[in-house]
Amino acid sequence: MINRNAEMIRIAMSYLNIDLTAKNTLCNFYNENCGVLVANPKRKYKIKYTDNWCAMFMSVCAFKAGLVSFDHEVSVIQMRDIAISKDKFLNDGEFVCTGDMIVYNWNADYVPDHIGLIISISDNHYVVVEGNYSSTVKVRIVKKDSKFIAGFIKL
């Protein structure tokens, strides 16, 4: 049996350092496959090439990994709010596992603005793969006590 979270990590990592053309292909894939799965009909937004795309990247990777219960979105705020409504949002990392998502708030304004996929966890750090990190897909190492962590979404 395939571990879908591990498959999502594998797929996300396969996009490391993609160029603009590959990113635009991901946008097209989202619009054709994931956007139609957004639960709220008012949120069936077609992502544009100029939009922030970290949440879209998570949706595409989840779709390709076969995570059928994944809540597809292009908005980090909406992903967080859906996770809260389904009791899948965690404020701290005590029960976080690889394959869960980490939500960031870079501006310290209580509005989440970035999301990534946890690929490994050590005593002091999370290793995260993220889309829309310097206009590509990159890996970031985040201290567990970082003030920029807004929470986690269990998958």
N, C-alpha and C positions, 0 to 999 in steps of 0.2 A: 504494500500500500504506500502511496506517495504521501510524504509529509508536506502538506500544502504551504506551510509557513517556510520550510526550508526551500521549497521550490520557488516561492516568491523572492527569497533572498538570492537564490541562484540567478533568477531572471533579472533582478535589479542590478546585480553585479555584472551581468553580461553587457550592460549599457555604459559602463565606466568610460568617461572621457568622450562621450559622443559629440558629434559636431551639430551644427544648426540644422542641416538637412535631416539627420536622424531624429533630432528633437521634433521637427515639424512632422515627421512620419509618425511619431508617437501621438502628437496632437490629432492627426487624422485618424489614427487607430482608436483613440478615445472617442472621438465624435461618431465614428461608425459603429463601435461595439459597446462602449461603457456608458456613454451619455444616455442611451436609451434605457439603461437599467437604473437610473437615478429614480428613487422612490417618489420624491415630491415632483409632480408635474410642472410646478412653477420653477423648478431648479434644473430643468433639462437644458442647460446652457451648452452651447457649442464653443469649446475653447478656441481662442484665437492664437495665432503664432506669437503675438506680442504679450500675452498674458503670463503672469507667474504660473509655474507649472509643476510645483512640487507635489501637490495633491493629485493632480492628473497623473503624474508618474506613478504614485502609489496605486491609483485605480487601475492603470494599465498593467502593472506588474501583478496585481491581485487577480485580474481577469485572466491573464495568460497563465497564471499558476493554478487556475481552477477554483479559486476561493469563492464559491457561489453565494455565501452569506455576506460578502464584503459590501459595504455601503459606498458605492461609487459617487465621487464628487470631484469638483475642481476647486473647491473652497476649503481651506484649512478650518475656518470658523465653522462651516457646516459639518465637516467631518467630526470636529470636537463636539458640536451640539448633538449630532446623531448618536455619537458614542455615549454622551451623558444620558440621553433619553433611554438608551438600551443597557445602562449600567456597565458599559465597557470602558469608561474613562477612569483613569487612576490619577490621583493628584501626586502620588509619590511612587518611587520605583521599587517598593518592597516586593511586589508580586509580578514584576515585569520579566518577560522571557525574550530570548532571541525570536525574531519574527513578529514582535509587537512594534507599534509605531510610537515615535517620540514627537511631541508637539513643542515647538519653541515660541517664545515671545521675545523677539529681539529688541523691541522698543520700550519694554517695561510699562506698557499701557494696558495690560490685562487682555489684550486682543491677540490671539494666536496668529502667527503670520508665516510659519514654516513647519514642515513635517518631514520626517525621514523614517527609515526602517532599521530597527536595531539588528545588527548582524552578529554582534558578540558583546559579552558583558564581563568585565573584570571587577576586582574589588573596588576600584575607584573610578572606572570609566565605562562609558557606553561607546561602542564603535557602530557608526550609523552610515548607511548609504542614503544619499539624498539626490533627488532631481532638482534642477534649478539652483544648484550650488555653483556659483561663478559661471552661470550659463551652460553648465554641463551636468553630468552625473559624477559625483565624487564621494569619497569616504571622509567622514569627520570623526574625530575622537573628542568626546564630550565628558568633562568631569561630572560625576554623579551629583555633586553639590552646585552645579552651575546655576546661576540666578536666571538664566535664559530658558530653562526647562519649565514649560507650562503644564506638563502632564504627559500621560501616555494613553494610547488606545490599544486595548487587548484585541488580538485577532483570534 
